[in-house]
Amino acid sequence: MKEMTFLEFDAVREERNIRLIDVRETNEWEDVHARGTELWPLSKIRAGELPAADDRQVAIICRSGARSAMAAQILEGSGWDEVTNISDGTLGAIAAGDD
């Protein structure tokens, strides 16, 4: 599994058109989330409900990087290519000043 920090992701997200999937639960996402995230909770992914794949690279984010690492492994095991874990999660986005 590939990993990058939020700052590394932010530097290339638009240039590479990277899809950002947040795997926290709805209430967590509603409280705070990085701009451009698409919510798809880990609980759904564990239950076998996967987001529709497209041709973009995918970055997975959670609060601090643990749940997103689990989700990235599940997606990779399901045949997804180019999945990257945001290792410092939403905490990294907040520290970077993401809106």
C-alpha positions as a printed NumPy array, in Angstrom:
array([[  0.   ,   0.   ,   0.   ],
       [  1.227,   3.437,  -0.892],
       [  1.211,   6.195,   1.717],
       [  1.61 ,   9.946,   1.691],
       [  1.   ,  12.763,   4.125],
       [ -1.839,  15.194,   3.616],
       [  0.642,  17.892,   2.571],
       [  2.089,  15.574,  -0.081],
       [ -1.425,  14.753,  -1.275],
       [ -2.488,  18.4  ,  -1.329],
       [  0.489,  19.302,  -3.511],
       [ -0.583,  16.887,  -6.272],
       [ -4.335,  16.324,  -5.846],
       [ -5.52 ,  18.657,  -8.596],
       [ -2.692,  17.951, -11.028],
       [ -3.284,  14.192, -10.777],
       [ -7.097,  14.452, -10.301],
       [ -6.932,  12.16 ,  -7.274],
       [-10.205,  10.984,  -5.757],
       [-10.304,  11.478,  -1.97 ],
       [-12.477,   9.045,   0.011],
       [-13.075,   9.644,   3.736],
       [-13.797,   6.397,   5.609],
       [-14.92 ,   7.863,   8.928],
       [-18.538,   7.656,  10.047],
       [-21.12 ,  10.25 ,   8.987],
       [-21.137,  12.178,  12.275],
       [-17.343,  12.507,  12.232],
       [-17.368,  13.676,   8.623],
       [-20.116,  16.213,   9.324],
       [-18.009,  17.72 ,  12.14 ],
       [-14.931,  18.274,   9.984],
       [-13.534,  16.954,   6.712],
       [-10.924,  17.848,   4.128],
       [-12.262,  19.673,   1.092],
       [-13.252,  17.497,  -1.805],
       [-13.79 ,  14.348,   0.221],
       [-16.367,  11.775,  -0.664],
       [-17.786,   9.957,   2.37 ],
       [-17.715,   6.161,   2.299],
       [-17.534,   4.774,   5.868],
       [-15.222,   1.888,   6.692],
       [-18.23 ,   0.066,   8.169],
       [-19.731,  -0.102,   4.657],
       [-16.443,  -1.192,   3.112],
       [-16.049,  -3.967,   5.695],
       [-19.601,  -5.093,   4.879],
       [-18.605,  -5.426,   1.218],
       [-20.259,  -2.211,   0.015],
       [-17.542,  -0.611,  -2.071],
       [-17.687,   2.737,  -3.838],
       [-17.913,   2.535,  -7.608],
       [-14.44 ,   2.439,  -9.091],
       [-13.407,   4.866, -11.799],
       [-10.171,   5.564, -13.641],
       [ -8.763,   8.01 , -11.078],
       [ -6.116,   7.298,  -8.481],
       [ -7.681,   7.039,  -5.028],
       [ -6.494,   8.45 ,  -1.715],
       [ -8.132,   7.209,   1.482],
       [ -8.38 ,   9.413,   4.57 ],
       [ -9.709,   9.031,   8.118],
       [ -8.875,  10.878,  11.337],
       [ -5.292,   9.747,  11.796],
       [ -4.458,   7.1  ,   9.185],
       [ -5.389,   3.792,  10.865],
       [ -8.878,   3.185,   9.474],
       [ -7.858,   4.498,   6.077],
       [ -5.004,   1.96 ,   5.996],
       [ -7.524,  -0.834,   6.662],
       [ -9.843,   0.488,   3.945],
       [ -6.958,   0.794,   1.472],
       [ -6.009,  -2.841,   2.093],
       [ -9.602,  -3.973,   1.536],
       [ -9.88 ,  -1.988,  -1.701],
       [ -6.552,  -3.292,  -2.965],
       [ -7.67 ,  -6.836,  -2.104],
       [-10.8  ,  -6.189,  -4.165],
       [ -8.74 ,  -5.323,  -7.228],
       [ -8.485,  -1.534,  -6.941],
       [ -5.298,  -0.05 ,  -8.409],
       [ -3.505,   3.095,  -7.281],
       [ -4.829,   3.266,  -3.708],
       [ -2.916,   5.55 ,  -1.345],
       [ -3.372,   5.969,   2.394],
       [ -3.183,   9.513,   3.796],
       [ -0.965,   8.602,   6.744],
       [ -1.731,  11.61 ,   8.951],
       [ -5.416,  11.783,   8.064],
       [ -7.782,  14.648,   8.712],
       [ -5.529,  15.756,  11.55 ],
       [ -2.88 ,  16.392,   8.905],
       [ -5.406,  18.316,   6.79 ],
       [ -6.314,  20.509,   9.772],
       [ -2.643,  21.122,  10.553],
       [ -2.099,  22.067,   6.894],
       [ -4.933,  24.598,   7.047],
       [ -7.233,  22.777,   4.638],
       [-10.67 ,  24.407,   4.502]])
